[in-house]
Amino acid sequence: MSEQRRLSTIAREISDNWTNPYFGAVPYIAAMKEMSGVRDPYGLDSGESIVYYFLSNARNWRGEAARRIKAELNDMLIVAQRGDI
């Protein structure tokens, strides 16, 4: 398994590729820019919940980058649930 990228890196890539994000996704993109991984808390929320909320609000984001990044985030959540990180 390859090393996971930092959430902050992924969030910057999201911002670069999703030029007009859905307003509901914006606060979660901003939160992920401040995080290393899904185990990091953000305020009173868990990192996992931030990623879940982003994915829920990113359903209308389309394209190759969107598919790849959403898959990467989902994989990170699966790994975190298994306790591998």
C-alpha positions as CSV (number, residue, x, y, z in Angstrom):
1,M,0.0,0.0,0.0
2,S,1.3,3.4,-0.9
3,E,1.7,6.1,1.7
4,Q,-1.3,8.3,2.3
5,R,-1.1,11.9,1.3
6,R,-1.9,14.6,3.9
7,L,-5.4,16.0,3.9
8,S,-4.0,19.5,3.5
9,T,-2.4,18.4,0.3
10,I,-5.6,16.8,-1.0
11,A,-7.6,19.9,0.0
12,R,-5.3,22.1,-2.0
13,E,-5.7,19.8,-5.0
14,I,-9.5,20.0,-4.6
15,S,-9.3,23.8,-4.6
16,D,-7.1,23.7,-7.7
17,N,-9.5,21.4,-9.6
18,W,-12.9,22.5,-8.3
19,T,-13.0,26.2,-9.3
20,N,-16.6,26.8,-8.1
21,P,-17.3,24.4,-5.3
22,Y,-20.7,23.8,-3.9
23,F,-21.1,26.2,-0.9
24,G,-21.8,23.2,1.5
25,A,-18.4,21.7,0.7
26,V,-16.4,25.0,1.2
27,P,-16.0,24.8,5.0
28,Y,-14.9,21.2,4.8
29,I,-12.3,22.0,2.2
30,A,-11.0,24.8,4.5
31,A,-10.9,22.4,7.5
32,M,-9.0,19.7,5.5
33,K,-6.4,22.4,4.6
34,E,-5.5,22.5,8.3
35,M,-5.4,18.7,8.8
36,S,-2.8,16.0,8.3
37,G,-5.1,12.9,8.4
38,V,-8.5,11.6,9.2
39,R,-7.5,10.9,12.8
40,D,-6.9,14.6,13.4
41,P,-9.6,16.4,15.2
42,Y,-10.9,19.7,13.9
43,G,-12.5,21.8,16.6
44,L,-15.2,19.5,18.1
45,D,-15.4,17.3,15.0
46,S,-13.4,14.2,14.2
47,G,-11.3,14.2,11.1
48,E,-13.3,11.3,9.8
49,S,-16.6,13.4,10.1
50,I,-15.0,16.3,8.2
51,V,-14.1,14.0,5.3
52,Y,-17.5,12.3,5.4
53,Y,-19.2,15.8,5.4
54,F,-17.0,16.9,2.5
55,L,-17.8,13.8,0.4
56,S,-21.5,14.3,1.1
57,N,-21.4,17.9,-0.1
58,A,-19.1,17.0,-3.1
59,R,-21.6,14.8,-4.9
60,N,-22.0,17.3,-7.8
61,W,-18.2,17.6,-8.3
62,R,-17.4,15.7,-11.5
63,G,-14.5,14.7,-13.6
64,E,-11.3,12.6,-13.5
65,A,-9.8,14.5,-10.6
66,A,-13.0,14.4,-8.6
67,R,-13.3,10.6,-9.1
68,R,-9.7,10.0,-8.1
69,I,-9.7,12.3,-5.1
70,K,-13.1,11.0,-3.8
71,A,-11.8,7.4,-4.1
72,E,-8.6,8.4,-2.2
73,L,-10.6,10.0,0.6
74,N,-13.0,7.0,0.8
75,D,-9.9,4.7,1.0
76,M,-8.5,6.8,3.8
77,L,-11.8,6.4,5.7
78,I,-11.8,2.6,5.2
79,V,-8.2,2.3,6.4
80,A,-9.0,4.5,9.5
81,Q,-12.0,2.3,10.3
82,R,-9.9,-0.8,10.1
83,G,-7.4,0.8,12.5
84,D,-4.5,0.6,10.1
85,I,-3.4,4.1,10.7
